[in-house]
Amino acid sequence: MTVRNESHGNAVEHSYRVNIENGIPVAYECPVDMYHEEACTHHVAVAIREPVLEVASEYESD
């Protein structure tokens, strides 16, 4: 799924793909992922929003 930081001044350039496997966000394109081992805010945003995670999980499994 694509997650966008709408609060950023240039939100269009701050959209990142988050991949879901077995109901867990596991991979994402955020540049933070390249430099840190912690989950970025985009990864967490998907993980803590159960309805979003549920829909994304169903989409990924199709």
Backbone as CSV, one residue per row, in Angstrom:
resi,resn,N_x,N_y,N_z,CA_x,CA_y,CA_z,C_x,C_y,C_z
1,MET,0.850,-1.157,0.000,0.000,0.000,0.000,0.899,1.223,0.000
2,THR,0.367,2.341,-0.416,1.127,3.590,-0.406,0.648,4.454,0.753
3,VAL,1.616,4.963,1.495,1.332,5.836,2.633,1.916,7.204,2.305
4,ARG,1.123,8.238,2.502,1.567,9.598,2.192,1.541,10.449,3.453
5,ASN,2.579,11.235,3.635,2.668,12.165,4.758,1.973,13.467,4.358
6,GLU,0.678,13.543,4.617,-0.109,14.712,4.224,0.252,15.967,5.019
7,SER,0.904,15.812,6.145,1.264,16.989,6.941,2.541,17.649,6.430
8,HIS,3.254,16.994,5.528,4.489,17.560,4.979,4.140,18.632,3.960
9,GLY,4.958,19.651,3.882,4.732,20.747,2.942,4.702,20.293,1.494
10,ASN,5.407,19.221,1.175,5.427,18.668,-0.177,5.014,17.199,-0.096
11,ALA,3.760,16.970,0.267,3.262,15.617,0.529,3.420,14.674,-0.663
12,VAL,3.309,15.181,-1.870,3.413,14.335,-3.058,4.764,13.626,-3.105
13,GLU,5.809,14.290,-2.678,7.141,13.687,-2.687,7.434,12.888,-1.422
14,HIS,6.462,12.756,-0.573,6.641,11.993,0.670,5.588,10.891,0.762
15,SER,5.536,10.084,-0.298,4.675,8.912,-0.357,5.577,7.697,-0.447
16,TYR,5.260,6.667,0.328,6.113,5.495,0.377,5.288,4.225,0.353
17,ARG,5.801,3.221,-0.311,5.140,1.915,-0.378,5.469,1.138,0.894
18,VAL,4.432,0.527,1.481,4.591,-0.344,2.636,4.047,-1.710,2.238
19,ASN,4.872,-2.742,2.317,4.446,-4.094,1.980,3.979,-4.821,3.229
20,ILE,2.892,-5.572,3.085,2.288,-6.305,4.185,2.456,-7.799,3.928
21,GLU,2.926,-8.543,4.940,3.005,-9.999,4.857,2.408,-10.578,6.122
22,ASN,1.412,-11.435,5.955,0.745,-12.071,7.093,0.250,-11.048,8.114
23,GLY,-0.283,-9.932,7.625,-0.850,-8.924,8.508,0.151,-8.033,9.207
24,ILE,1.415,-8.068,8.773,2.465,-7.266,9.415,3.186,-6.439,8.354
25,PRO,3.334,-5.122,8.586,4.133,-4.312,7.654,5.595,-4.754,7.754
26,VAL,6.173,-5.190,6.648,7.523,-5.756,6.702,8.559,-5.012,5.867
27,ALA,8.140,-4.330,4.853,9.106,-3.647,3.997,8.505,-2.335,3.540
28,TYR,9.341,-1.338,3.425,8.851,-0.041,3.014,9.946,0.719,2.320
29,GLU,9.561,1.694,1.497,10.494,2.446,0.662,11.020,3.710,1.314
30,CYS,10.596,4.020,2.500,11.006,5.261,3.155,12.531,5.318,3.277
31,PRO,13.134,6.473,2.979,14.581,6.602,3.096,15.110,6.305,4.499
32,VAL,14.275,6.469,5.509,14.703,6.161,6.877,15.132,4.703,6.972
33,ASP,14.479,3.831,6.216,14.794,2.405,6.237,16.232,2.135,5.816
34,MET,16.789,2.990,4.996,18.159,2.797,4.524,19.195,3.111,5.599
35,TYR,18.842,3.923,6.573,19.817,4.395,7.546,19.565,3.941,8.979
36,HIS,18.371,3.427,9.259,18.017,3.048,10.628,17.355,1.677,10.641
37,GLU,17.530,0.951,11.720,16.882,-0.345,11.841,15.481,-0.235,12.423
38,GLU,15.150,0.891,13.043,13.823,1.074,13.617,12.798,1.285,12.508
39,ALA,11.562,0.996,12.841,10.480,1.239,11.887,10.273,2.740,11.726
40,CYS,10.022,3.172,10.502,9.744,4.579,10.258,8.292,4.882,10.619
41,THR,7.934,6.135,10.623,6.570,6.533,10.983,5.534,5.979,10.008
42,HIS,5.919,5.771,8.742,4.986,5.222,7.751,4.652,3.765,8.086
43,HIS,5.653,3.036,8.480,5.484,1.638,8.881,4.584,1.560,10.111
44,VAL,4.853,2.388,11.091,4.067,2.414,12.325,2.635,2.872,12.042
45,ALA,2.480,3.851,11.165,1.146,4.365,10.841,0.241,3.252,10.316
46,VAL,0.779,2.357,9.525,-0.008,1.239,9.021,-0.257,0.224,10.137
47,ALA,0.765,-0.080,10.908,0.664,-1.111,11.943,-0.347,-0.775,13.034
48,ILE,-0.493,0.491,13.389,-1.373,0.853,14.513,-2.800,1.157,14.089
49,ARG,-3.050,1.184,12.805,-4.410,1.442,12.320,-5.004,0.137,11.811
50,GLU,-5.664,-0.567,12.708,-6.165,-1.897,12.407,-7.019,-1.972,11.142
51,PRO,-7.977,-1.044,10.914,-8.771,-1.130,9.674,-7.905,-0.988,8.414
52,VAL,-6.911,-0.133,8.468,-6.016,0.060,7.315,-5.190,-1.196,7.103
53,LEU,-4.645,-1.739,8.172,-3.834,-2.951,8.084,-4.660,-4.123,7.554
54,GLU,-5.894,-4.227,7.989,-6.775,-5.307,7.552,-7.024,-5.225,6.048
55,VAL,-7.376,-4.048,5.564,-7.633,-3.877,4.136,-6.356,-4.106,3.322
56,ALA,-5.246,-3.574,3.801,-3.968,-3.750,3.091,-3.586,-5.223,3.056
57,SER,-3.820,-5.943,4.134,-3.498,-7.365,4.183,-4.344,-8.144,3.176
58,GLU,-5.633,-7.817,3.069,-6.510,-8.477,2.110,-6.056,-8.183,0.688
59,TYR,-5.671,-6.941,0.421,-5.212,-6.542,-0.905,-3.927,-7.275,-1.262
60,GLU,-2.972,-7.337,-0.336,-1.683,-7.978,-0.594,-1.828,-9.469,-0.847
61,SER,-2.836,-10.085,-0.239,-2.992,-11.533,-0.387,-3.717,-11.925,-1.679
62,ASP,-4.320,-10.950,-2.364,-5.023,-11.241,-3.626,-4.055,-11.503,-4.757
